[in-house]
Amino acid sequence: MRSNTWIVMPAYNAAKTLEKTYEDIPDDLKPNVILVDDCSQDATVEIAKQLGIRVIVHEKNLGYGANQKTCYKEALLMGADVVVMLHPDRQYDARVTGVMSDLIELGNSDIILGNRIRTRREALGSGMPKWRYFLNRSSTLVEDVLLGQTISDFHSGLRAYSRDVLNSIRFEENSDDFMFDQEFLIQAVALNFRIADIPIPARYERDSSSISFKRSMEYGLGGFLTLIHFFAFKFGLSRTSKFNKKTLA
């Protein structure tokens, strides 16, 4: 188990939190960590190299989605059977990455998400802004109903994917920005992959990264538009290739 699991970190200005995040990763997974730096302006790259992490650097800032694209392509090149995407800002609990990998290797699910919102009291008590909590709960409910899912935290940034998922989903066609995450899950639903989640504590610390209210609204609108495109495809009103299975050469 876990012999071919790789953890990928899409990083931007994560120097203050990277080491603590890395320390929380299970020891057997520490040798299999890839950090893709999106042209940080701090010491993220230097710290990652000191920790012995495999580092790839974007020469210019390409965006959160573009960063993930590089992460997944590199992990697949390394022969990963399971890929766990972990933010290096310590907002998510790195200790559970091994459990997420185990669930996929056992054939339990194809995708595992970290669920930060077990109760409203816990989420808000951990520092999640009220407006963010409301947007997360309302949009997750709408997306679950429309997509026929029971995902608890549709917008989690802690995710584990099987190799088959990454080889099947046309993630290269997705946004280079934050909308990438929602597009990816809707594509997974379109291809009938099994999505599950596990509980993790919510962490909103001073050095944790967070997008603004305006950016969150843009992200939400992007997810809504992706849903429209998906249903247009589903009912034969669109011929987009985005929701088809990728054909490997």
C-alpha positions in Angstrom: 0.0 0.0 0.0 1.0 3.6 -0.7 4.2 2.4 -2.5 3.2 4.5 -5.6 1.3 7.4 -4.1 2.6 10.9 -4.8 1.6 14.1 -3.0 1.6 17.3 -5.2 1.7 20.8 -3.8 0.6 23.7 -5.9 2.5 26.5 -4.2 2.6 30.3 -4.3 4.3 32.3 -1.5 4.1 29.4 0.9 7.4 30.0 2.7 5.8 30.5 6.2 3.7 27.3 6.2 5.5 24.9 3.9 7.7 23.2 6.5 4.9 22.7 9.0 2.7 21.2 6.2 5.5 18.9 5.1 6.1 17.7 8.7 2.5 16.6 9.0 2.8 14.3 5.9 3.1 10.6 6.9 6.8 9.5 6.9 6.3 6.9 4.2 5.0 9.5 1.8 7.6 12.2 2.4 9.9 10.9 -0.3 7.1 11.2 -2.9 6.3 14.9 -2.7 6.3 17.3 -5.7 6.0 21.0 -5.3 5.2 23.2 -8.3 6.0 26.8 -7.5 4.0 29.4 -9.5 6.7 32.1 -9.5 6.6 32.9 -5.8 8.1 36.1 -4.5 9.3 34.6 -1.2 11.6 31.7 -0.2 9.2 28.9 -1.0 11.5 27.2 -3.5 14.6 27.4 -1.3 12.7 25.9 1.7 11.3 23.1 -0.5 14.7 22.2 -1.7 16.1 22.2 1.8 13.4 19.7 2.8 14.3 17.4 -0.1 11.1 18.0 -2.0 11.1 17.6 -5.8 10.6 21.1 -7.1 9.3 22.5 -10.4 9.3 26.2 -11.0 7.0 28.2 -13.3 9.1 31.1 -14.7 6.0 33.3 -14.6 2.8 33.2 -12.6 0.3 31.0 -14.5 -2.5 30.6 -12.0 -3.9 28.0 -9.6 -5.4 25.8 -12.2 -2.3 25.9 -14.4 -0.2 25.0 -11.4 -2.4 21.9 -10.8 -2.0 20.9 -14.4 1.7 20.8 -14.0 1.4 18.9 -10.7 -0.7 16.1 -12.2 1.3 15.8 -15.4 4.5 15.4 -13.4 3.0 12.9 -10.9 1.8 10.8 -13.8 5.3 10.9 -15.4 6.6 9.6 -12.0 4.3 6.6 -12.4 1.9 7.5 -9.6 -1.1 5.2 -9.1 -2.6 7.7 -6.6 -2.1 11.4 -6.5 -3.0 13.6 -3.5 -3.3 17.3 -4.0 -2.3 19.2 -0.8 -2.1 22.9 -0.4 1.2 23.9 1.4 -0.5 26.6 3.4 -1.5 24.1 6.2 -5.2 24.9 5.9 -5.7 21.2 5.3 -4.7 18.3 7.5 -1.7 16.6 5.8 -1.8 13.7 8.3 -4.8 12.1 6.5 -3.2 11.9 3.1 -2.2 8.3 3.7 -5.7 7.4 4.6 -7.0 9.0 1.5 -4.5 7.0 -0.6 -5.5 3.8 1.2 -9.2 4.3 0.4 -8.4 4.6 -3.3 -6.0 1.7 -3.4 -8.6 -0.5 -1.7 -11.0 0.3 -4.5 -13.3 2.1 -2.2 -13.6 5.2 -4.3 -11.9 6.9 -7.3 -11.7 10.4 -5.7 -11.5 11.3 -2.0 -12.1 14.9 -0.8 -11.3 16.3 2.6 -14.5 17.6 4.3 -13.8 20.7 6.4 -17.4 21.3 7.4 -18.7 18.7 9.8 -20.7 21.2 11.8 -21.4 24.9 11.4 -20.1 25.5 14.9 -16.7 23.8 14.2 -16.2 25.5 10.8 -17.0 29.0 12.1 -15.1 28.4 15.4 -12.0 27.5 13.4 -12.1 30.9 11.7 -14.0 30.3 8.5 -15.6 33.6 7.5 -19.4 33.6 7.7 -19.8 34.7 4.1 -17.5 31.9 3.0 -19.4 29.3 5.0 -22.7 30.5 3.5 -21.4 30.4 -0.1 -19.8 26.9 0.5 -23.0 25.4 2.0 -25.4 26.9 -0.5 -23.3 26.1 -3.6 -22.5 22.6 -2.4 -26.2 21.9 -1.9 -27.1 23.1 -5.3 -24.3 21.2 -7.0 -25.1 18.0 -5.1 -28.8 18.2 -6.1 -28.1 18.9 -9.7 -25.4 16.4 -10.1 -26.9 13.6 -8.0 -24.1 13.6 -5.5 -23.7 13.7 -1.7 -20.4 15.6 -1.5 -20.0 17.4 1.8 -17.5 20.0 0.8 -17.5 20.5 -3.0 -14.8 23.2 -2.7 -12.2 21.4 -0.7 -8.6 21.9 -1.7 -7.5 18.5 -0.3 -8.1 15.8 -2.9 -6.9 12.4 -3.8 -7.3 10.9 -7.3 -6.6 7.5 -8.8 -4.4 7.3 -11.9 -7.4 6.3 -14.0 -9.1 9.6 -13.0 -6.2 11.7 -14.1 -5.8 9.7 -17.3 -9.5 10.0 -18.2 -10.4 13.6 -17.3 -9.5 16.3 -19.8 -8.1 18.6 -17.1 -5.8 20.3 -19.6 -8.9 22.0 -21.1 -9.9 23.5 -17.8 -9.4 27.0 -16.5 -5.9 28.1 -15.4 -7.6 29.9 -12.5 -9.5 28.8 -9.4 -12.5 27.5 -11.4 -10.3 24.5 -12.2 -11.4 22.6 -9.1 -15.2 22.8 -9.9 -14.6 21.9 -13.5 -12.7 18.9 -12.5 -15.4 17.5 -10.2 -18.1 18.1 -12.7 -16.0 16.3 -15.3 -15.6 13.4 -12.8 -19.4 13.2 -12.4 -19.8 13.2 -16.2 -17.5 10.1 -16.4 -19.3 8.4 -13.5 -16.3 8.3 -11.1 -17.0 7.5 -7.5 -16.5 10.5 -5.2 -16.3 10.3 -1.4 -15.0 12.3 1.4 -13.4 12.1 4.9 -13.6 14.5 7.8 -10.8 16.9 8.4 -10.5 19.9 10.8 -11.0 23.3 9.3 -8.0 25.6 9.7 -8.1 29.3 9.0 -4.8 30.6 10.4 -3.1 33.9 9.9 -0.7 32.5 7.2 -3.3 30.4 5.4 -4.0 31.5 1.9 -7.5 32.7 1.0 -9.2 34.3 -1.9 -11.2 37.5 -1.6 -15.0 37.8 -1.6 -14.9 39.2 -5.2 -12.7 36.3 -6.3 -15.0 33.8 -4.5 -18.0 35.2 -6.4 -16.2 34.9 -9.7 -15.3 31.4 -8.8 -18.9 30.6 -7.9 -20.1 32.1 -11.2 -17.6 30.0 -13.1 -18.9 26.9 -11.4 -22.5 27.8 -12.4 -21.5 28.3 -16.0 -19.7 24.9 -16.0 -22.9 23.3 -14.8 -24.8 24.9 -17.7 -22.2 23.6 -20.2 -22.4 20.2 -18.6 -26.1 19.9 -18.9 -26.0 21.3 -22.4 -23.6 18.5 -23.3 -25.6 15.9 -21.4 -28.8 16.8 -23.4 -27.1 17.0 -26.7 -27.1 20.7 -27.0 -23.3 21.0 -27.0 -20.5 19.0 -28.6 -17.7 20.2 -26.3 -15.0 17.6 -25.7 -14.5 18.7 -22.2 -16.8 16.1 -20.6 -15.7 13.2 -22.8 -13.2 10.7 -21.7 -9.6 11.5 -22.7 -8.1 9.2 -25.3 -4.5 8.4 -24.5 -2.0 8.2 -27.3 
